[in-house]
Amino acid sequence: MELDSVVLARMLTTLTLAFHIIFATIGVGVPILISIAEYIGIKRNDPHYLLLARRWTRGFVVTVAVGVVTGTCIGLQLSLLWPSFMKIAGQVISLPLFMETFAFFFEAIFLGIYLYTWDRFKKPIYHWLLSIPIIIGSSASAFFITTVNAFMNTPQGFTLENGAIAAIDPITAMFNPATPSKVFHVLTSSYVSSAFILAMIAAFHILRGKTDEYYKKALKLTMVAGFIFALSTAIAGDLSAKFLAKYQPEKLAAGEWHFETEKGADLLLYGILDENHEVKYALRLPNMLSFLSFNDFNAEVIGLNDFPEDERPPLWIHYMFDIMVTIGVYLVVVSFLYLLFERMKRFNPYHKWLLWAIVAGGPLSLVAIETGWIFAEVGRQPWILRGYMKVAEGATTADHVGEMFLLFLALYIVLAIICTTVLIKMFKNKPAETELEYRFNK
């Protein structure tokens, strides 16, 4: 494969988004868990939950700082790497891009107030109320930026006249058919991933012999949240399948290796596709693709062969779908087992194998985020703006993109090292047990 400007632009964009999405996920999901922990702590007068909220907030601020840098890189690269795309789409998506920035500043202002007003109110519930704008700001930020991606999949709210954009309606563009399912999926997946990342930390400490109630309560809270949000993500996935069947049938067909239009289409999980497009070793669920697409076991599902060859997504996105779904099921099962064991006293919810399964859920949840994003973006190929502009038409023709790739790669490595080092030292130098004694047992 020749590393021309188009390929290099895609590589650099992929690198930036793959790195940024980790911090964006944490930025959207952690605030709601902080708020829940503080609320429980206030209502029960429980210092463990109050300390959870404090410590999670400090770690959250560090990840937000890194997310600001990577988010700025994305904005810069949109203009530098995709000038033709921004020339057309930029006039339509400028409103949600501006609103996303506004939502971020709204969140940042209240985060600063929240961080520096602990113990400043006679009634602690007033401090908890400050967490609500943070949740609203982070979720609104995710909403607005997701509408931009949704617009790329189902563009509307404008017309093209002689190659020039006209009749722009940014509200219609924002609330395009892809917006509801995409926003719901982004929010729920961020919540469940954040819950499992925090659960991973608690489970790891318990495995190391720290049996303080602080870690047990952290694990219980995050596992309850993880189970609820994992089920919500499954619902979001179902809605996404129905959206694809109606608006992006070629993505659904490529992701499911569904080549011929037929009624009562089977759902394929796993398997291998040979050079003759023969599927081997797959788990085949009869009629389930029709049901997932239209709630009808006998509904007709369009096959990939009905689309021009140059407009078909890569077939390897099937593997991304399999990984995402498998991890999603894993997270539901692990969180359910923990809650079952915790409820039934004859089982030990802190058994080593279950704790290690929870620890594995942290990185696996991020893998699911990454593979889901790859499925969504690569599944839109060859379009950057579906039906209007292909990727090659939107990319830069400038030189030195390869050098930019290396510079940004170095930047992200440095940021990852700094972020990891700061977080480890921040909590290692002040263990939860010590801080609990200092703050609440004076």
C-alpha positions in Angstrom: 0.0 0.0 0.0 1.4 3.4 -1.1 1.6 5.9 1.8 0.2 8.8 -0.2 -1.3 11.9 1.5 -4.8 10.3 1.7 -3.5 7.2 3.6 -1.3 9.3 5.8 -4.1 11.6 6.6 -6.3 8.7 7.6 -3.5 7.2 9.7 -2.9 10.4 11.6 -6.7 11.0 12.2 -7.0 7.4 13.3 -4.1 7.8 15.7 -5.5 11.0 17.2 -9.1 9.7 17.6 -8.0 6.3 19.0 -6.0 8.1 21.7 -8.6 10.9 22.4 -11.5 8.5 22.7 -10.1 7.0 25.8 -10.1 10.4 27.6 -13.4 11.4 26.0 -15.0 8.2 27.4 -13.7 8.9 30.9 -14.7 12.5 30.6 -18.3 11.6 29.8 -18.7 8.6 32.1 -16.9 9.4 35.4 -18.9 12.6 36.4 -22.1 10.6 36.9 -20.3 8.1 39.1 -18.7 10.9 41.2 -22.1 12.4 41.7 -23.7 9.1 42.7 -20.9 8.4 45.2 -21.2 11.8 46.8 -25.0 11.6 47.0 -24.9 8.2 48.7 -22.2 9.5 51.1 -24.3 12.5 52.1 -27.5 10.5 52.5 -25.9 7.8 54.5 -23.4 10.0 56.2 -20.8 7.5 54.9 -17.2 8.8 54.7 -16.2 6.0 52.3 -18.5 7.2 49.6 -17.5 10.8 50.2 -13.9 9.9 49.9 -14.6 8.0 46.7 -16.1 11.1 45.2 -13.1 13.2 46.3 -10.5 10.8 44.9 -12.3 10.1 41.7 -12.6 13.9 41.1 -8.9 14.4 41.5 -8.1 11.7 39.0 -10.8 12.9 36.7 -9.3 16.4 36.5 -6.0 14.9 35.2 -7.7 13.0 32.4 -9.7 16.1 31.5 -6.5 18.1 31.1 -5.1 15.4 28.6 -8.5 15.3 26.8 -8.3 19.0 26.2 -5.0 18.6 24.4 -6.1 15.7 22.3 -9.4 17.4 21.5 -7.5 20.5 20.3 -5.4 18.2 18.1 -8.6 16.9 16.5 -9.9 20.4 15.7 -6.6 21.3 14.2 -6.4 18.2 12.1 -9.9 18.6 10.7 -8.8 21.7 8.9 -5.3 20.6 8.0 -5.9 17.1 6.9 -9.5 17.3 5.5 -9.7 20.8 3.9 -12.1 19.8 1.1 -14.4 18.1 3.5 -14.4 21.2 5.8 -15.1 23.5 2.9 -18.4 21.7 2.3 -19.4 20.3 5.7 -17.7 23.0 7.9 -20.5 25.5 7.1 -23.1 23.0 8.3 -21.4 21.5 11.4 -20.0 24.8 12.7 -23.0 25.1 15.1 -22.5 21.8 16.9 -18.8 22.3 17.0 -19.3 25.7 18.7 -21.9 24.2 21.1 -19.5 21.4 22.0 -16.9 24.0 22.9 -19.5 25.9 24.9 -20.5 22.7 26.7 -16.9 22.0 27.6 -16.4 25.4 29.1 -19.6 25.1 31.0 -18.4 21.8 32.4 -14.9 23.1 33.2 -16.2 26.1 35.1 -18.4 24.0 37.4 -15.7 21.4 37.7 -13.3 24.0 39.1 -15.9 25.3 41.5 -16.8 21.7 42.6 -13.1 20.8 43.1 -12.3 23.8 45.3 -15.5 24.0 47.4 -15.3 20.7 49.3 -16.3 21.4 53.0 -17.2 25.0 52.2 -21.0 24.6 52.6 -22.9 24.1 55.8 -25.2 21.7 54.0 -23.1 19.2 51.9 -26.0 18.7 49.5 -25.3 22.1 48.0 -21.9 20.9 47.0 -23.4 17.8 45.5 -25.7 20.0 43.4 -22.6 21.4 41.7 -22.0 18.0 40.2 -25.2 18.2 38.1 -23.9 20.9 35.8 -20.7 18.9 35.3 -22.8 15.9 34.2 -24.9 18.1 31.9 -21.8 19.7 30.4 -19.9 16.5 29.8 -22.9 14.7 28.3 -23.9 17.8 26.2 -20.3 17.9 24.9 -20.7 14.3 23.8 -24.1 15.0 22.3 -22.9 17.8 20.1 -19.7 16.2 18.8 -21.7 13.0 18.1 -24.2 14.9 16.0 -21.2 15.9 13.8 -20.3 12.2 13.3 -24.0 11.3 12.8 -24.2 14.0 10.1 -21.3 12.4 8.2 -23.4 9.2 8.1 -26.8 10.6 7.2 -26.1 14.2 5.9 -29.1 16.5 5.6 -29.9 20.2 6.2 -28.2 21.6 3.1 -28.2 21.4 -0.7 -25.4 21.3 -3.2 -25.8 23.6 -6.2 -23.1 23.5 -8.8 -20.7 22.1 -6.2 -21.5 24.9 -3.8 -23.3 24.4 -0.5 -26.7 26.3 -0.1 -29.9 26.3 1.9 -28.1 25.5 5.1 -30.2 24.4 8.1 -27.8 23.5 10.9 -30.6 22.4 13.3 -31.9 19.9 10.7 -28.3 18.8 10.1 -27.8 18.2 13.8 -31.0 16.2 14.3 -30.4 13.8 11.4 -31.6 10.2 11.4 -28.3 8.9 12.9 -28.3 11.2 15.9 -30.7 9.4 18.3 -29.1 5.9 18.1 -25.5 7.3 18.0 -25.9 9.6 20.9 -27.6 7.0 23.0 -24.8 4.4 22.2 -22.0 6.9 22.9 -23.4 7.9 26.3 -24.2 4.4 27.5 -20.9 2.9 26.3 -19.0 5.8 28.1 -20.9 5.2 31.3 -20.3 1.4 31.3 -16.6 1.8 30.4 -16.0 4.3 33.1 -17.8 2.1 35.7 -15.6 -0.9 34.8 -12.4 1.2 34.8 -13.1 2.3 38.4 -14.2 -1.2 39.3 -10.9 -2.5 37.9 -9.0 -0.2 40.3 -11.0 -1.3 43.3 -10.8 -5.0 42.4 -7.1 -4.8 41.9 -6.6 -3.3 45.4 -8.6 -6.0 47.0 -6.5 -8.6 45.2 -3.5 -7.0 46.7 -4.9 -7.6 50.1 -6.5 -4.3 50.8 -9.8 -5.3 52.4 -10.9 -1.9 53.7 -14.6 -1.1 53.3 -13.6 1.7 51.0 -12.6 -0.6 48.2 -15.5 -3.0 48.8 -18.0 -0.1 48.6 -16.2 1.2 45.5 -16.5 -2.2 43.8 -20.2 -2.6 44.7 -21.1 0.9 43.4 -19.3 0.5 40.2 -20.6 -3.0 39.5 -24.2 -2.0 40.1 -23.7 0.9 37.7 -21.7 -1.3 35.3 -24.5 -3.8 35.1 -27.2 -1.2 34.5 -25.2 0.6 31.9 -24.1 -2.6 30.2 -27.8 -3.5 29.7 -28.5 0.0 28.4 -25.7 -0.4 25.9 -27.3 -3.6 24.6 -30.5 -1.7 24.0 -28.5 1.0 22.2 -26.9 -1.7 20.0 -30.4 -3.0 19.1 -31.5 0.5 18.1 -28.3 0.9 16.1 -28.9 -2.3 14.2 -32.4 -1.0 13.2 -31.0 2.3 12.1 -28.4 0.6 9.9 -31.0 -1.6 8.3 -33.0 1.4 7.3 -30.3 4.1 6.5 -27.0 2.3 6.0 -27.8 -1.2 4.8 -24.4 -1.6 3.1 -22.7 -1.2 6.5 -25.0 -3.8 8.1 -24.5 -6.2 5.2 -20.7 -5.8 5.3 -20.6 -6.2 9.1 -22.7 -9.4 8.9 -21.2 -10.9 5.7 -24.7 -10.8 4.3 -24.2 -10.8 0.5 -27.6 -11.8 -1.0 -30.9 -10.0 -0.4 -33.2 -12.4 1.3 -36.1 -12.8 3.8 -35.4 -14.5 7.1 -31.7 -13.6 7.1 -29.4 -15.3 9.6 -27.2 -13.5 12.0 -23.5 -14.5 11.8 -21.2 -14.4 14.8 -17.5 -15.0 14.5 -16.3 -17.2 11.6 -13.7 -16.8 8.8 -14.3 -15.4 5.3 -12.3 -17.0 2.5 -11.2 -15.5 -0.8 -14.5 -16.8 -2.4 -16.6 -15.0 0.2 -17.5 -18.4 1.8 -18.1 -18.1 5.5 -16.6 -20.9 7.6 -16.8 -21.8 11.3 -19.4 -19.1 12.0 -22.1 -19.3 14.7 -25.3 -18.9 12.7 -28.5 -17.7 14.4 -31.4 -18.4 12.1 -33.6 -15.5 11.1 -32.1 -13.3 13.8 -30.6 -10.6 11.4 -34.1 -10.0 10.1 -35.5 -9.8 13.6 -32.7 -7.4 14.8 -33.2 -5.2 11.8 -37.0 -5.0 11.6 -38.4 -6.9 14.6 -39.7 -9.4 12.1 -38.1 -12.9 11.7 -39.2 -13.0 8.1 -38.3 -9.4 7.0 -36.1 -8.8 3.9 -32.6 -7.7 4.5 -30.6 -6.1 1.7 -27.5 -7.9 0.7 -24.1 -6.4 -0.1 -24.2 -7.5 -3.7 -26.9 -5.0 -4.4 -24.4 -2.1 -4.0 -21.7 -1.0 -6.4 -18.4 -2.6 -5.7 -16.7 0.8 -5.2 -19.3 1.7 -2.5 -18.9 -1.4 -0.3 -17.3 -1.1 3.1 -14.3 -3.4 3.9 -15.5 -6.8 5.0 -13.1 -7.1 7.9 -15.4 -4.8 10.0 -17.2 -8.0 10.8 -14.4 -8.9 13.2 -14.7 -5.5 14.9 -18.4 -6.1 15.4 -17.7 -9.6 16.9 -15.1 -8.2 19.4 -17.4 -5.4 20.5 -20.4 -7.6 21.0 -18.4 -10.3 22.8 -16.9 -7.8 25.2 -20.4 -6.3 25.8 -21.8 -9.7 26.7 -18.7 -10.3 28.9 -19.3 -7.1 30.9 -23.0 -8.0 31.5 -22.1 -11.5 32.7 -19.3 -10.4 35.0 -21.3 -7.6 36.6 -24.3 -9.9 37.0 -22.2 -12.6 38.6 -20.7 -10.2 41.1 -24.2 -8.8 42.0 -25.5 -12.4 42.3 -22.6 -13.5 44.6 -22.9 -10.3 46.6 -26.6 -10.9 47.1 -26.4 -14.6 48.0 -24.3 -15.0 51.1 -23.2 -18.5 50.4 -21.0 -17.2 47.5 -17.9 -15.1 47.9 -18.1 -11.9 45.7 -14.3 -11.4 46.4 -13.2 -14.7 45.0 -9.9 -14.3 43.1 -11.2 -15.5 39.7 -14.1 -13.0 39.8 -11.9 -10.1 40.9 -9.5 -10.9 38.1 -12.5 -11.0 35.7 -13.5 -7.5 36.9 -9.9 -6.3 36.5 -9.9 -7.6 32.9 -13.2 -5.7 32.3 -11.4 -2.4 32.6 -9.1 -2.6 29.5 -11.6 -4.8 27.7 -14.3 -2.1 28.0 -11.9 0.3 26.2 -11.2 -2.3 23.5 -14.9 -2.4 22.9 -15.0 1.3 22.6 -12.2 1.3 20.1 -13.6 -1.6 18.0 -17.0 -0.1 18.0 -15.7 3.2 16.8 -13.7 1.4 14.1 -16.8 -0.5 13.0 -18.8 2.8 12.8 -16.1 4.8 10.9 -14.7 2.1 8.6 -18.2 0.9 7.9 -19.0 4.2 6.3 -16.2 3.8 3.8 -15.5 4.9 1.1 -17.5 7.9 2.1 -16.4 10.7 4.4 -19.8 12.4 3.8 -22.1 9.6 2.8 -23.5 10.1 -0.7 -21.7 13.4 -1.3 -18.0 13.1 -0.8 -15.6 10.1 -0.7 -12.6 10.0 1.6 -10.0 10.6 -1.2 -11.9 13.7 -2.3 -11.9 15.2 1.2 -8.2 14.6 2.1 -5.3 17.0 1.8 -2.8 16.9 -1.0 -0.1 18.5 1.0 3.3 17.0 1.7 4.9 16.2 5.0 1.9 14.5 6.5 4.2 11.6 7.4 6.3 14.0 9.5 3.2 15.3 11.2 2.2 11.7 12.1 5.6 11.1 13.8 5.3 14.4 15.8 1.8 13.7 17.0 2.8 10.1 17.8 5.6 11.4 20.0 3.2 13.9 21.6 0.7 11.2 22.5 3.4 8.9 24.0 4.6 11.8 26.2 1.1 12.6 27.3 0.4 8.9 28.1 3.5 8.7 30.2 2.9 11.9 32.0 -0.8 11.1 32.7 0.0 7.6 34.0 2.8 8.8 36.1 0.8 11.7 37.7 -2.2 9.4 38.4 0.0 6.7 40.0 1.9 9.1 42.2 -1.2 11.1 43.1 -2.8 8.1 44.7 0.2 6.1 45.8 1.5 9.0 47.9 -1.8 9.4 49.7 -3.5 5.9 50.1 -7.2 5.8 50.7 -6.8 4.4 54.2 -4.5 7.3 55.2 -6.7 9.9 53.7 -9.8 8.4 55.3 -8.1 8.6 58.7 -7.0 12.2 58.1 -10.2 13.6 56.8 -12.9 11.8 58.8 -11.3 10.5 62.0 -9.7 13.6 63.4 
